[in-house]
Amino acid sequence: MNSAHSVPGPVTVESEFAASPQPPDYPLSGQSIVCFAGEDWWYHHPHSKNHILQRLAGHNRVLFVNSISMGLPSISSPDFFQKIRRKLRSYLRWLRKVPEGLWVMTPINVPLYGSPVARALNRLLLIVQLRLVMLILNLRDPIVWVAMPTAADIAGSLGAKLLVYQVSDKYDFNEDSALSRDVIRDMDARLKQRAAVVMYSGRKLYEEAETRHRYFLEQAVDYERFANLPPETPPDIAAIPRPVLGYVGGVDWYTMDGPLIEYVARMRPDWHWVFIGSKSNVVQLSAPNIHFLGPKPYSELPCYYRHIDVCVLPWNQHNTFTSYGSAIKVREYLATGKPVVISPLYEYLQTPGVRIYRSPDEFISLVEKALAYDTPRERQVRQDAVRDCTWDVRAREVASLFRRLLDGQDISEAILSFPDQRQMQSALE
């Protein structure tokens, strides 16, 4: 994903776009799309924007703007300088075209959104850089896709023909930022008011929303990638004794249930925990059967899944931010066919094949059952649960939604209804 080339100029962009095959039946083509993402293309596993936009880039010009952040963590945070170093490395790339067919930009900004002066300077910096890049890439009258509240100050300054807002998290409860909740809520409210549609990527977020022009943008999965695991096993995970409980994704101090992990590691010393992804410096889990393998390229993840016996999501059940999460990794777990044991995440309470625990002892019991009694039929149930929920399907859905909005069509019938939230909530109790 990290290979790329630098900016050539508008003529080259035009010729590359013109040379791309344009299926006549694709709902959205020939458009310019600028997305303010909530992640950094270079350092995160793909989120919904990455998956969808790389598919839309086959038919449209796409600029993926790396996260302008939700504000820095406290300087006292052990992760402060780690995040600064990573962002500086991203700044050095500034603007690159990636093999997936879209352009990725890391604008230089001042992530101090609590200060009116800093916000004014930040807005000026971003407008100048983005206008320049849009001129270079010939991005005219763009669809502006905002996926983080802090883009509120600039989203209306790019000549957008359509503004859409994607809500993926309970932003005002993000514990990795020192930014005031009131500031986040104000930005979030302004975007919801101005957007033509607000796309919610989590069921709980969608169901609690009061926004009338809302749309449920369900998560998806690269099904074929994870359903067909390669025969090779990387040496670092192959050396770990089985059974292996595997977690794939960032290990953050506010998401992970450290006490549960320590308890299970102590009670079942023959079970080995494997964490694949970046780790917060705050997380201090240590035991002979707890292994941190660090980040791995997205393309290599299927090889690592081969050695995992049970896929787990040991998230903190009492954290507000994580309770709203939709965790794409759970869909990837299901696609592998491996047993899945997770905390009671609202998004997956009704998903077939998912084992949900509510206590450390229940976690142990469910893992024991998964190891001893899992069957081919159960494997098929898990894979069937996500087989048709692919990113190709989801990208076409988004393309159709944008097309209808551009054409001025009514999208009210596209608003989906789910079971009453009180019924879903009772499953947690």
C-alpha angles and dihedrals in degrees: 000000000000098000111102145141130235131248116300102175142266097287092059091048090052093049093046091050093046090051093055115099111251112203106214093222097055108116097225126033139147093028130130114233126190115187125192098206127201092222140051113253092216101051109031135069108252117284125197093280092054093050096045098040095050087057094046088050089071088070105022142037108262131191114191109200110204117232115296083199134236089258129289123295116249112291087236090062114109087225096055099096093036090059092045092053092048092050092048089055089052092050089058089064092049097163126011138154112232128210090253088073103253135099121249121204131186105195118204108243145158106246096202101115096163091070119075091208093050091047091052091050091045092052091051092048093050096045093051094048097043095045089051093049092045088053092049093048095040093239105166129177091354133199101241113211113192118195101170132048097232090071088070092098094057107026093092095049101070101074094253119188088197132019119199127178125208119200112198102159144023088265098186090060095052103133094192093075133066091210116123116259089226091059091049092048092050092051091045092050093050092052093048090052095049101039121098088220135005111217115204117202096193131060095223092049091049097047094049094046119112092194109118095202093059131136131194108232101189119208120251142190143231088246100180092048094057101030093061107053115195120239094240121095118199113242096237094060095032088064092060115094119241147277092065125191105203132202120182119196142046116329104220125179094232097047104043125080098225097177091054092050092049092047094050092044089054097044095045106033091168091063113085122211115213121190118193113192143047118318130215114237087230091067108090104177113152132168136126090257098047114089129184111197097178128226119333129193113267090238091060098050096093089060090055094047089061091072095044116099099186125019111217140190106196096180125162106265094204099053114106095206095054093043088070094048123120096198108206087202090074090061089049089050090053093048090058089058090230119138112273125211117178143162114262097281109177092224093065105032092111098035114122116241097021117124111211124200129194102186137031092252092050088050090056092047093050093048090049090053091046091052096044107035110024112135138197088249092057090048090055092049090055094048093044089055091068104019095107097035097089130153089242089061093044094048091053089049091054091046090054092047092051091046092054092047091050090050091051094243124156112258098181092109089057091068106106127218125219133189114289108284092231089063091051092046092053088064088065094057 
